[in-house]
Amino acid sequence: MELKSEITCPNCQHKKVEEMPINACQFFYECENCKIVLKPKEGDCCVYCSYGTIACPSIQEERGCC
């Protein structure tokens, strides 16, 4: 299982590699560059599934959304 995902801010295109939590989905993420707070897109369970390069651990393990 991959635990690191690169999040790309849709507002300013800033990229950062973050470690994903394994016991919960992350619903909010503040871009360190422009300070916008990201929320999951409709149909996604977390910000990693919406804006990351790797889906969250729950999706990777096919457990479904948290």
Biopython code that builds the backbone (N, CA, C, O; Angstrom):
import numpy as np
from Bio.PDB.StructureBuilder import StructureBuilder

atoms = [
    (1, "MET", "N", (0.843, -1.176, 0.000)),
    (1, "MET", "CA", (0.000, 0.000, 0.000)),
    (1, "MET", "C", (0.890, 1.241, 0.000)),
    (1, "MET", "O", (1.879, 1.323, 0.728)),
    (2, "GLU", "N", (0.507, 2.201, -0.838)),
    (2, "GLU", "CA", (1.215, 3.483, -0.902)),
    (2, "GLU", "C", (0.615, 4.423, 0.151)),
    (2, "GLU", "O", (-0.605, 4.552, 0.248)),
    (3, "LEU", "N", (1.468, 5.072, 0.931)),
    (3, "LEU", "CA", (0.979, 6.000, 1.945)),
    (3, "LEU", "C", (1.319, 7.451, 1.640)),
    (3, "LEU", "O", (0.894, 8.351, 2.363)),
    (4, "LYS", "N", (2.077, 7.685, 0.582)),
    (4, "LYS", "CA", (2.416, 9.060, 0.199)),
    (4, "LYS", "C", (1.734, 9.393, -1.117)),
    (4, "LYS", "O", (1.712, 8.589, -2.049)),
    (5, "SER", "N", (1.178, 10.597, -1.171)),
    (5, "SER", "CA", (0.475, 11.054, -2.353)),
    (5, "SER", "C", (0.839, 12.520, -2.572)),
    (5, "SER", "O", (0.977, 13.282, -1.615)),
    (6, "GLU", "N", (0.994, 12.907, -3.831)),
    (6, "GLU", "CA", (1.289, 14.304, -4.137)),
    (6, "GLU", "C", (-0.037, 15.020, -4.414)),
    (6, "GLU", "O", (-0.744, 14.698, -5.369)),
    (7, "ILE", "N", (-0.354, 15.981, -3.573)),
    (7, "ILE", "CA", (-1.574, 16.769, -3.745)),
    (7, "ILE", "C", (-1.255, 17.987, -4.600)),
    (7, "ILE", "O", (-0.261, 18.676, -4.371)),
    (8, "THR", "N", (-2.107, 18.245, -5.588)),
    (8, "THR", "CA", (-1.986, 19.438, -6.428)),
    (8, "THR", "C", (-3.176, 20.342, -6.153)),
    (8, "THR", "O", (-4.327, 19.935, -6.309)),
    (9, "CYS", "N", (-2.892, 21.561, -5.747)),
    (9, "CYS", "CA", (-3.955, 22.537, -5.488)),
    (9, "CYS", "C", (-4.568, 22.973, -6.814)),
    (9, "CYS", "O", (-3.845, 23.401, -7.714)),
    (10, "PRO", "N", (-5.887, 22.871, -6.947)),
    (10, "PRO", "CA", (-6.526, 23.281, -8.196)),
    (10, "PRO", "C", (-6.553, 24.798, -8.377)),
    (10, "PRO", "O", (-6.783, 25.284, -9.485)),
    (11, "ASN", "N", (-6.322, 25.539, -7.313)),
    (11, "ASN", "CA", (-6.356, 26.997, -7.370)),
    (11, "ASN", "C", (-5.035, 27.587, -7.870)),
    (11, "ASN", "O", (-5.033, 28.454, -8.744)),
    (12, "CYS", "N", (-3.899, 27.114, -7.311)),
    (12, "CYS", "CA", (-2.601, 27.714, -7.652)),
    (12, "CYS", "C", (-1.616, 26.720, -8.262)),
    (12, "CYS", "O", (-0.511, 27.103, -8.645)),
    (13, "GLN", "N", (-2.007, 25.439, -8.357)),
    (13, "GLN", "CA", (-1.182, 24.373, -8.929)),
    (13, "GLN", "C", (0.025, 23.999, -8.069)),
    (13, "GLN", "O", (0.911, 23.283, -8.536)),
    (14, "HIS", "N", (0.075, 24.472, -6.814)),
    (14, "HIS", "CA", (1.150, 24.093, -5.892)),
    (14, "HIS", "C", (1.054, 22.591, -5.620)),
    (14, "HIS", "O", (-0.042, 22.052, -5.467)),
    (15, "LYS", "N", (2.193, 21.927, -5.562)),
    (15, "LYS", "CA", (2.237, 20.483, -5.322)),
    (15, "LYS", "C", (3.023, 20.196, -4.055)),
    (15, "LYS", "O", (4.029, 20.844, -3.767)),
    (16, "LYS", "N", (2.547, 19.216, -3.305)),
    (16, "LYS", "CA", (3.262, 18.789, -2.107)),
    (16, "LYS", "C", (2.966, 17.319, -1.838)),
    (16, "LYS", "O", (1.823, 16.874, -1.932)),
    (17, "VAL", "N", (4.018, 16.575, -1.503)),
    (17, "VAL", "CA", (3.851, 15.172, -1.139)),
    (17, "VAL", "C", (3.498, 15.108, 0.348)),
    (17, "VAL", "O", (4.192, 15.668, 1.196)),
    (18, "GLU", "N", (2.416, 14.420, 0.632)),
    (18, "GLU", "CA", (1.933, 14.272, 2.009)),
    (18, "GLU", "C", (1.747, 12.799, 2.337)),
    (18, "GLU", "O", (1.500, 11.983, 1.449)),
    (19, "GLU", "N", (1.866, 12.465, 3.609)),
    (19, "GLU", "CA", (1.584, 11.104, 4.060)),
    (19, "GLU", "C", (0.111, 11.014, 4.431)),
    (19, "GLU", "O", (-0.397, 11.830, 5.199)),
    (20, "MET", "N", (-0.564, 10.018, 3.881)),
    (20, "MET", "CA", (-1.997, 9.858, 4.117)),
    (20, "MET", "C", (-2.254, 9.121, 5.432)),
    (20, "MET", "O", (-1.509, 8.207, 5.786)),
    (21, "PRO", "N", (-3.301, 9.512, 6.152)),
    (21, "PRO", "CA", (-3.674, 8.758, 7.348)),
    (21, "PRO", "C", (-4.233, 7.396, 6.946)),
    (21, "PRO", "O", (-4.907, 7.278, 5.923)),
    (22, "ILE", "N", (-3.958, 6.379, 7.740)),
    (22, "ILE", "CA", (-4.442, 5.035, 7.402)),
    (22, "ILE", "C", (-5.740, 4.686, 8.126)),
    (22, "ILE", "O", (-6.408, 3.718, 7.762)),
    (23, "ASN", "N", (-6.106, 5.465, 9.149)),
    (23, "ASN", "CA", (-7.279, 5.119, 9.947)),
    (23, "ASN", "C", (-8.464, 6.055, 9.741)),
    (23, "ASN", "O", (-9.486, 5.903, 10.411)),
    (24, "ALA", "N", (-8.352, 7.021, 8.830)),
    (24, "ALA", "CA", (-9.450, 7.961, 8.583)),
    (24, "ALA", "C", (-9.242, 8.662, 7.249)),
    (24, "ALA", "O", (-8.113, 8.805, 6.780)),
    (25, "CYS", "N", (-10.337, 9.094, 6.648)),
    (25, "CYS", "CA", (-10.239, 9.892, 5.428)),
    (25, "CYS", "C", (-10.009, 11.347, 5.808)),
    (25, "CYS", "O", (-10.503, 11.815, 6.833)),
    (26, "GLN", "N", (-9.261, 12.054, 4.982)),
    (26, "GLN", "CA", (-9.001, 13.473, 5.233)),
    (26, "GLN", "C", (-9.944, 14.298, 4.361)),
    (26, "GLN", "O", (-9.843, 14.289, 3.134)),
    (27, "PHE", "N", (-10.851, 15.004, 5.006)),
    (27, "PHE", "CA", (-11.888, 15.754, 4.293)),
    (27, "PHE", "C", (-11.450, 17.170, 3.925)),
    (27, "PHE", "O", (-11.975, 17.756, 2.978)),
    (28, "PHE", "N", (-10.488, 17.723, 4.673)),
    (28, "PHE", "CA", (-10.030, 19.084, 4.417)),
    (28, "PHE", "C", (-8.515, 19.113, 4.315)),
    (28, "PHE", "O", (-7.817, 18.362, 4.996)),
    (29, "TYR", "N", (-8.014, 19.997, 3.449)),
    (29, "TYR", "CA", (-6.578, 20.170, 3.289)),
    (29, "TYR", "C", (-6.322, 21.624, 2.921)),
    (29, "TYR", "O", (-6.885, 22.127, 1.949)),
    (30, "GLU", "N", (-5.472, 22.305, 3.693)),
    (30, "GLU", "CA", (-5.147, 23.697, 3.397)),
    (30, "GLU", "C", (-3.865, 23.759, 2.581)),
    (30, "GLU", "O", (-2.823, 23.258, 3.005)),
    (31, "CYS", "N", (-3.946, 24.374, 1.414)),
    (31, "CYS", "CA", (-2.774, 24.562, 0.570)),
    (31, "CYS", "C", (-1.803, 25.499, 1.287)),
    (31, "CYS", "O", (-2.184, 26.592, 1.706)),
    (32, "GLU", "N", (-0.556, 25.069, 1.426)),
    (32, "GLU", "CA", (0.412, 25.910, 2.128)),
    (32, "GLU", "C", (0.821, 27.134, 1.316)),
    (32, "GLU", "O", (1.392, 28.072, 1.871)),
    (33, "ASN", "N", (0.541, 27.143, 0.019)),
    (33, "ASN", "CA", (0.919, 28.270, -0.836)),
    (33, "ASN", "C", (-0.156, 29.360, -0.859)),
    (33, "ASN", "O", (0.123, 30.510, -0.520)),
    (34, "CYS", "N", (-1.391, 29.005, -1.260)),
    (34, "CYS", "CA", (-2.442, 30.023, -1.406)),
    (34, "CYS", "C", (-3.446, 30.024, -0.256)),
    (34, "CYS", "O", (-4.311, 30.897, -0.185)),
    (35, "LYS", "N", (-3.332, 29.051, 0.639)),
    (35, "LYS", "CA", (-4.167, 28.950, 1.849)),
    (35, "LYS", "C", (-5.626, 28.574, 1.595)),
    (35, "LYS", "O", (-6.438, 28.619, 2.519)),
    (36, "ILE", "N", (-5.973, 28.207, 0.366)),
    (36, "ILE", "CA", (-7.340, 27.744, 0.098)),
    (36, "ILE", "C", (-7.526, 26.386, 0.789)),
    (36, "ILE", "O", (-6.594, 25.586, 0.864)),
    (37, "VAL", "N", (-8.737, 26.140, 1.289)),
    (37, "VAL", "CA", (-9.029, 24.863, 1.937)),
    (37, "VAL", "C", (-9.718, 23.962, 0.909)),
    (37, "VAL", "O", (-10.801, 24.275, 0.414)),
    (38, "LEU", "N", (-9.074, 22.850, 0.602)),
    (38, "LEU", "CA", (-9.624, 21.892, -0.357)),
    (38, "LEU", "C", (-10.585, 20.957, 0.339)),
    (38, "LEU", "O", (-10.376, 20.572, 1.489)),
    (39, "LYS", "N", (-11.643, 20.595, -0.370)),
    (39, "LYS", "CA", (-12.620, 19.607, 0.084)),
    (39, "LYS", "C", (-12.749, 18.572, -1.025)),
    (39, "LYS", "O", (-12.479, 18.889, -2.184)),
    (40, "PRO", "N", (-13.152, 17.348, -0.709)),
    (40, "PRO", "CA", (-13.292, 16.325, -1.756)),
    (40, "PRO", "C", (-14.294, 16.743, -2.829)),
    (40, "PRO", "O", (-15.286, 17.412, -2.541)),
    (41, "LYS", "N", (-14.024, 16.342, -4.059)),
    (41, "LYS", "CA", (-14.980, 16.544, -5.145)),
    (41, "LYS", "C", (-16.169, 15.613, -4.918)),
    (41, "LYS", "O", (-16.052, 14.601, -4.227)),
    (42, "GLU", "N", (-17.294, 15.958, -5.495)),
    (42, "GLU", "CA", (-18.488, 15.130, -5.352)),
    (42, "GLU", "C", (-18.199, 13.709, -5.833)),
    (42, "GLU", "O", (-17.686, 13.513, -6.935)),
    (43, "GLY", "N", (-18.526, 12.729, -5.011)),
    (43, "GLY", "CA", (-18.300, 11.334, -5.348)),
    (43, "GLY", "C", (-16.996, 10.772, -4.809)),
    (43, "GLY", "O", (-16.802, 9.557, -4.823)),
    (44, "ASP", "N", (-16.096, 11.629, -4.334)),
    (44, "ASP", "CA", (-14.828, 11.175, -3.743)),
    (44, "ASP", "C", (-14.933, 11.194, -2.228)),
    (44, "ASP", "O", (-15.680, 11.990, -1.659)),
    (45, "CYS", "N", (-14.176, 10.309, -1.572)),
    (45, "CYS", "CA", (-14.277, 10.225, -0.121)),
    (45, "CYS", "C", (-13.324, 11.151, 0.614)),
    (45, "CYS", "O", (-13.536, 11.441, 1.791)),
    (46, "CYS", "N", (-12.269, 11.625, -0.062)),
    (46, "CYS", "CA", (-11.295, 12.463, 0.633)),
    (46, "CYS", "C", (-10.508, 13.321, -0.357)),
    (46, "CYS", "O", (-10.635, 13.161, -1.571)),
    (47, "VAL", "N", (-9.696, 14.229, 0.178)),
    (47, "VAL", "CA", (-8.914, 15.124, -0.682)),
    (47, "VAL", "C", (-7.854, 14.373, -1.478)),
    (47, "VAL", "O", (-7.488, 14.813, -2.568)),
    (48, "TYR", "N", (-7.353, 13.257, -0.966)),
    (48, "TYR", "CA", (-6.346, 12.482, -1.707)),
    (48, "TYR", "C", (-6.959, 11.837, -2.948)),
    (48, "TYR", "O", (-6.314, 11.763, -3.994)),
    (49, "CYS", "N", (-8.195, 11.374, -2.834)),
    (49, "CYS", "CA", (-8.869, 10.785, -3.996)),
    (49, "CYS", "C", (-9.196, 11.855, -5.035)),
    (49, "CYS", "O", (-9.240, 11.561, -6.230)),
    (50, "SER", "N", (-9.425, 13.090, -4.596)),
    (50, "SER", "CA", (-9.767, 14.170, -5.516)),
    (50, "SER", "C", (-8.550, 14.862, -6.120)),
    (50, "SER", "O", (-8.547, 15.170, -7.312)),
    (51, "TYR", "N", (-7.519, 15.112, -5.321)),
    (51, "TYR", "CA", (-6.410, 15.961, -5.763)),
    (51, "TYR", "C", (-5.040, 15.304, -5.686)),
    (51, "TYR", "O", (-4.040, 15.926, -6.042)),
    (52, "GLY", "N", (-4.977, 14.058, -5.226)),
    (52, "GLY", "CA", (-3.696, 13.387, -5.065)),
    (52, "GLY", "C", (-3.354, 12.467, -6.221)),
    (52, "GLY", "O", (-4.192, 12.156, -7.067)),
    (53, "THR", "N", (-2.102, 12.042, -6.235)),
    (53, "THR", "CA", (-1.635, 11.116, -7.269)),
    (53, "THR", "C", (-1.938, 9.672, -6.916)),
    (53, "THR", "O", (-1.925, 8.803, -7.789)),
    (54, "ILE", "N", (-2.208, 9.407, -5.654)),
    (54, "ILE", "CA", (-2.519, 8.057, -5.167)),
    (54, "ILE", "C", (-3.817, 8.131, -4.375)),
    (54, "ILE", "O", (-4.005, 9.051, -3.579)),
    (55, "ALA", "N", (-4.707, 7.178, -4.583)),
    (55, "ALA", "CA", (-5.962, 7.122, -3.816)),
    (55, "ALA", "C", (-5.662, 6.787, -2.360)),
    (55, "ALA", "O", (-4.616, 6.220, -2.043)),
    (56, "CYS", "N", (-6.583, 7.140, -1.491)),
    (56, "CYS", "CA", (-6.398, 6.913, -0.053)),
    (56, "CYS", "C", (-6.317, 5.417, 0.274)),
    (56, "CYS", "O", (-6.748, 4.582, -0.521)),
    (57, "PRO", "N", (-5.762, 5.081, 1.452)),
    (57, "PRO", "CA", (-5.625, 3.670, 1.838)),
    (57, "PRO", "C", (-6.927, 2.878, 1.798)),
    (57, "PRO", "O", (-6.917, 1.706, 1.420)),
    (58, "SER", "N", (-8.046, 3.489, 2.177)),
    (58, "SER", "CA", (-9.328, 2.769, 2.150)),
    (58, "SER", "C", (-9.689, 2.315, 0.744)),
    (58, "SER", "O", (-10.146, 1.188, 0.553)),
    (59, "ILE", "N", (-9.489, 3.176, -0.234)),
    (59, "ILE", "CA", (-9.782, 2.829, -1.627)),
    (59, "ILE", "C", (-8.755, 1.831, -2.151)),
    (59, "ILE", "O", (-9.108, 0.906, -2.882)),
    (60, "GLN", "N", (-7.484, 2.010, -1.782)),
    (60, "GLN", "CA", (-6.441, 1.075, -2.218)),
    (60, "GLN", "C", (-6.745, -0.343, -1.740)),
    (60, "GLN", "O", (-6.507, -1.311, -2.462)),
    (61, "GLU", "N", (-7.271, -0.460, -0.521)),
    (61, "GLU", "CA", (-7.592, -1.784, 0.038)),
    (61, "GLU", "C", (-8.997, -2.236, -0.336)),
    (61, "GLU", "O", (-9.455, -3.286, 0.115)),
    (62, "GLU", "N", (-9.677, -1.449, -1.155)),
    (62, "GLU", "CA", (-11.037, -1.765, -1.611)),
    (62, "GLU", "C", (-12.008, -1.922, -0.453)),
    (62, "GLU", "O", (-12.905, -2.763, -0.491)),
    (63, "ARG", "N", (-11.819, -1.094, 0.590)),
    (63, "ARG", "CA", (-12.744, -1.081, 1.717)),
    (63, "ARG", "C", (-13.866, -0.092, 1.502)),
    (63, "ARG", "O", (-14.806, -0.036, 2.296)),
    (64, "GLY", "N", (-13.781, 0.695, 0.430)),
    (64, "GLY", "CA", (-14.769, 1.745, 0.198)),
    (64, "GLY", "C", (-14.408, 2.980, 0.997)),
    (64, "GLY", "O", (-13.355, 3.049, 1.630)),
    (65, "CYS", "N", (-15.290, 3.939, 0.955)),
    (65, "CYS", "CA", (-15.062, 5.198, 1.662)),
    (65, "CYS", "C", (-15.071, 4.970, 3.157)),
    (65, "CYS", "O", (-15.686, 4.034, 3.666)),
    (66, "CYS", "N", (-14.375, 5.847, 3.838)),
    (66, "CYS", "CA", (-14.261, 5.732, 5.301)),
    (66, "CYS", "C", (-15.581, 5.943, 5.992)),
    (66, "CYS", "O", (-15.652, 5.878, 7.219)),
]
sb = StructureBuilder()
sb.init_structure("model")
sb.init_model(0)
sb.init_chain("A")
sb.init_seg("    ")
for serial, (resi, resn, name, xyz) in enumerate(atoms, 1):
    if name == "N":
        sb.init_residue(resn, " ", resi, " ")
    sb.init_atom(name, np.array(xyz, "f"), 0.0, 1.0, " ", f" {name:<3s}", serial, name[0])
structure = sb.get_structure()
